[in-house]
Amino acid sequence: MSLARRTPSDAHRALHDHAVAAQAHAYVPYSRFRVGAALQFADGSVVTGCNVENAAYSMAICAERTAVVRSIAEGRDITSVTAIAVAVDGAEGPPCGACRQMLVEFFPDAEIAFTTGGELGVAQVRDLLPAAFIPESLDA
């Protein structure tokens, strides 16, 4: 299934620039694959995250999840996130499955900018993970 994406606005590109800047802080001695993420809040503030690897590979955390966890730890209103951007080293930069699951739980209606085929595009978070396991799934 192909994901329909829109052309990014100037605001999406500016948020992507924050994600690119966050890449510089990535700790990636094993993969050397730097990822940065940025969350835009309704008040205009931005929280960034980067990927952090560990010698015990499963203990690594992705940039997108770092930004979410950082926002929660800072006491921010995560319900006010309006847009997300992801920057990677390379042409392919959609979020991994674990990040898609976290993003869709917190920000299903937010827009997300990421690269595919070397081009920056924008999609809605909920479209990244069809049939997602969401909080309402627990009510079944």
C-alpha positions in Angstrom: 0.0 0.0 0.0 1.3 3.4 -1.0 1.0 6.3 1.5 -0.5 9.4 0.0 1.6 12.4 1.0 1.2 16.1 0.4 3.8 18.8 -0.5 5.2 20.3 2.7 4.4 23.9 3.6 7.1 26.4 4.7 6.0 25.6 8.3 6.7 21.9 7.8 10.1 22.7 6.3 11.0 24.9 9.3 10.0 22.1 11.7 12.0 19.7 9.6 15.0 22.0 10.1 14.6 21.6 13.9 14.7 17.8 13.3 17.8 18.1 11.2 19.5 20.1 14.0 18.5 17.4 16.5 20.4 14.8 14.4 23.7 16.4 15.5 23.0 15.2 19.1 22.4 11.6 18.1 24.5 8.9 19.9 25.0 6.3 17.1 28.4 4.6 17.5 27.0 1.3 16.1 24.7 2.1 13.2 26.0 5.6 12.5 22.5 6.4 11.3 21.5 9.7 12.8 17.8 10.5 13.3 16.3 13.7 14.6 12.7 14.5 15.4 10.8 17.6 16.3 7.3 18.1 17.8 5.5 21.4 17.2 3.0 22.4 19.9 0.0 24.7 19.4 1.7 27.5 21.2 4.6 27.4 18.7 7.1 25.8 20.9 9.2 22.9 19.6 10.6 19.8 21.4 13.3 17.8 19.7 14.7 14.3 20.2 17.4 12.2 18.7 18.2 8.5 18.6 20.4 7.1 21.3 22.0 3.6 20.8 23.3 1.2 23.3 25.6 -1.8 23.2 22.6 -3.8 24.3 20.8 -3.1 21.0 17.3 -3.5 22.3 17.9 -0.7 24.8 18.2 1.9 22.0 15.5 4.6 21.6 14.5 6.3 18.5 14.3 10.1 18.0 10.6 10.2 17.7 10.0 8.4 21.0 12.7 10.5 22.6 10.8 13.6 21.7 7.5 12.2 23.0 9.1 11.0 26.3 10.9 14.3 26.7 7.7 16.3 26.2 5.9 14.2 28.8 8.8 14.4 31.3 8.8 18.2 30.9 5.1 18.3 31.8 4.0 19.6 28.4 0.4 19.2 27.2 1.0 16.5 24.6 -2.5 16.8 23.3 -1.5 20.2 21.8 1.1 18.7 19.3 0.1 19.9 15.9 2.9 18.6 13.7 5.9 16.3 13.7 9.0 16.2 11.6 11.6 13.4 11.2 15.1 13.8 9.6 17.4 11.0 8.7 20.8 10.5 7.1 19.7 9.2 3.7 16.7 9.2 1.4 14.3 7.0 3.4 13.0 8.4 6.7 9.6 7.2 7.7 9.2 6.3 11.4 9.8 2.7 12.4 6.9 0.5 13.6 7.4 1.2 17.3 7.5 4.9 16.7 4.4 4.8 14.5 2.6 3.0 17.4 3.6 5.7 19.9 2.8 8.6 17.6 -0.6 7.3 16.7 -1.5 6.8 20.3 -0.7 10.4 21.3 -1.1 12.4 18.0 -3.3 10.6 15.5 -4.5 13.8 13.9 -1.1 15.5 13.7 0.7 16.0 10.4 4.1 14.4 10.0 6.8 15.4 7.6 9.5 12.9 6.6 11.5 11.9 3.5 10.7 9.1 1.2 12.7 8.7 -2.1 14.7 11.7 -1.1 11.7 14.0 -1.1 10.1 15.6 2.0 6.4 15.0 2.2 3.6 15.3 4.7 1.0 12.7 5.9 -1.4 12.4 8.8 0.0 10.3 11.6 -3.0 7.9 11.7 -2.3 7.0 8.0 1.1 5.6 9.0 -0.4 2.7 11.0 -3.7 1.4 9.7 -5.7 -0.7 12.2 -3.5 0.6 15.0 -3.8 -0.7 18.6 -5.1 2.4 20.3 -6.3 3.1 23.9 -9.9 2.3 22.9 -8.7 -1.2 21.9 -8.3 -1.9 25.6 -12.1 -1.4 26.0 -13.0 -4.4 23.9 
